[in-house]
């Protein structure tokens, strides 16, 4: 009995620590920029906006004069945009301008990340694109990878945008906790990030969902679930590779489907 009591006490302590430090488990921002667009031969402009709570958010804008659309990348929970320049290069080849930005606390952006804060960040980015680059909301395509899927989907629920693409996204954070930490009560998660709720809105464009069956972090059933919830028109793309290398392993496939998607929304769904 004493052993069981001791084990239970240890479990309670571990759960308490996980609750207290869950921000550090979820958000893994890097402030150091490991490379710049200029250092890899890409043309980009620094892009700054201020959120409604006074936080300055930094991004890079990659122009593309051949398209009226801009793809807005909301990235995953770790690193910063300097680790993702190859994504920008691929999206540019797909046929649109690109805006990639760092959430608060990441890269050059100020502040500390929270769920509410990340939603404020994407709203500021959308407003900034309208004010600084003269894009209309329906010329912006949200691209959310992993954690960014919830952020992109939230933006698509709030604004009449031009498109939405979810890549390796999860249905909600509590479902992720059950997958990754099955011994942890999912109710301990103080954030929701409910992608599945945000996608249940009326829209006039297709949603593209991309996911790999080999994803060991955000498991394949998340992508399948999100796709099933969507009304037509929609498209599912099966990627290759694990969670952190599926973009590089599926780059040609991703570029091909992005070209299809941009053509689809440009033609209003007509072949």
N, C-alpha and C positions, 0 to 999 in steps of 0.2 A: 504493500500500500504506500509506504513512504517513497518508494521508487516512482510510482505512478504520480504521486503528488509533486515530486521533484521535477519529473518530466513535464507535467502540466504547467508548473511554474515557469520552466524554461520556455515552453511554447508561448505562454502569455507574454513573457518578456520580449521574445522575438517578434511576436505580432505587434506589440507596442512600438518597438523600434522601427518595424517596417511601415507602420502608420505615420510615425513622426518624420521618417526620412523618405517617404514615398516620392516627394518632389525630386530628390536626387536620383531615385531609381527610374523615374519616368523621363525627366528632362536632363539631357546630357550635353549642355552647350559648350562649344569651344570658342574662345575669343580670338585665338591666333588665326590669321588668314594664311593658309599654306601656299596659296598661289592667287594670282589675279588674272582677269581676262587678258590684260596686256602681256603678261608673262607667258601665256600660251597662244599668243597670236590672235586674240579675239577682240572685236570692237565692241565696247560697252561703255555706258555712262553710269556714274554713281547716281543713285536715286534715293532721295530722303523724303520721308513723310513724318508727320506728328500725329499720334493717336488722340482720341478724345480725352484721355487721361494724362496727356502731356508727355508721352514717351516717344523719343525719336527712333524711327525704324529705318534701317539701311537695306538697300538692295542694289542690284545691277540690272540695267535695262539694255537689252541687245536689240537694236533696230533691225527691221526687215522690211525694206521698201516694197517688196513684192506682194505683201499681204495686208489686209485691213485688220487682221486679228492679232492679238497678243495673248500668249500663253503665260499664265501666272502660276509659278511653281511654289507650292507649299510643301516643304521638305519634311523628312522624318525627325525623330526625337534627338538625334545626336549630330555633333559636328557643327558645320555652318555652310554657307553657300560656296565657299572656296573649295570645298571637297566635291562639288557637283557641276563643275564647268563642262564636263563631257555630256552631261544631260542637256545643258543649254545648247551645246554644239549640235547635238542630235535633233533637238526641237527646231532649231533654226533651219536645218536641212529639210525638215518636214514641211516648212513653208509658212512660218509665222514669226513675228517678233516674240521676244521672251522677256519676262520680268521675273527674276528670282530674288527672293528677299529673305532676311533672317528675322525670326521671331524675336521678341524682346528677350534680352539676355544672351543672345547668340551673336557671334561675329562682332560687328561694329554697332549693333543695335543696343540701345539702353535698356535698363530695367531688369526685371526678373520674370521668368515664364510662369504663367498660370493658365488654366483653361479659358477663363474670361478674358485674360490679357491677349491670348492668341487670336480670339475672335475679334477683339478690337484692332489688332494688328492688320488682319486681312481687310477689314472695313476701311482702314486708313489707306492701305495700298490701292484699293479700288477707287476710292475718292481721289487719291493722288494721281492715278492714271487718267482720270477724267480731267482734273484741273491742269496737270503739267504736260500731258501728252495728247490731250483732246480725244481720247478714246471714249466711245459710248459704252455703257455697261454691256450691251449685246455684242460688242466686239471683243470681249474678254472671255477667255476659256480657262476655267480653273483646272489645275492639274495637282492632285493631292497624292503624295506618296506616303504610305505607312500612317503615322500619326497625322500627317498633313491631309489625309483623306477626310478626316472629320472637319478640319478647318476649311478645306475647299468646299465640302458639302454644305457646311453652315453658310458660307458665302453665297452659294447657289440657291439656298433657301431664302436668303435675305434680299437678293438683287435679281433683276431680270437679266441674266447673263447670256453669253453666247454659247456656252458649252461646259461640260463637266466630265473629267476623266479621273477615275479612281484606280490607283496602282498599289497593290499589296496593302490595301486598307483593311481595318478591322471594323466589325459591326458596332462595338462599343467597348469601353475600357474594362468594364467588369467581366465581360466575356473573355477578354485577353488575360485578365488576372486568373480566371479559372483554368485557362490553357497553360499558362507559364508557371503559375504558383498554385497548383491544385490543393495544397495544404492550407492556403490562406483564404479566409472568408472574403468573398468578393465585395461584400458590403463595406469592407475597410477602405475601399478605393474612394477617395474624396472627390475625384473627378469622374465625369461621365463620357465625354467625347462620343456622343451617340450618333455615329454616321448613319445608322439605319433609320433614325428618326428624321434626320435632315433631308434624306433623299425622297421622302414621301411628299413631294410637292408637285404641283402642276408645272409643266415646262413645255416648250415647243422645240426642243432639240434632243438628239440622242445622247444617252450617257454610255460611255465606254468604261468597262471594268476590266482590269488586267491583274492577273494573279498567277503564281506558280504553284503547282502541286508539291514542289520540293521545298516550299517556304517553311522553315523550321521554327519561325518566331510568330508571324501572323499566319496561322494555318489556312490551308486552302478553303476550308468550309466558310471562313469569313467572306471571301470573295464570292463564293457560290451563293451565300445567303443574301448578300447585298444585290447581286444580279437578279435573284428570284423576286426580290421586293420591288424592283423597278418595272414600270409599265413600258410598253413599246413606245418609241423606238429605243433599242439598246443593242450593245455589242459586247461579247465576252472574248477576251484574248488570253490564251493560256501561255504563260511565260515559261522560261527555263531557269533553273538555278535556285539557290537559297535566297533568303531575305536580303542579304547585303551584297550579293553579286548578281542578282537576276537582271539588273539593268545592263551590265556589261555583257552578260552571256546572251541576252535577248535583244541587244541594241538594234540589229537589223529588223527584227520582227516589230519592235516598238516603233521604229521610224516608219516602217511600211504602214502600220495601222494608224499612226498619227497623220500620215498623208491622206489615208482614206477618210479619217475623221474630219479633217479640215475641209476636204472636198465636199463631204456630206453636209456639213453645216453651211458651207458657202452656197451650195445649191438648194438649200432648204429641204434636204431629204430626197431630192430628185436624182435619179441615176443619170 
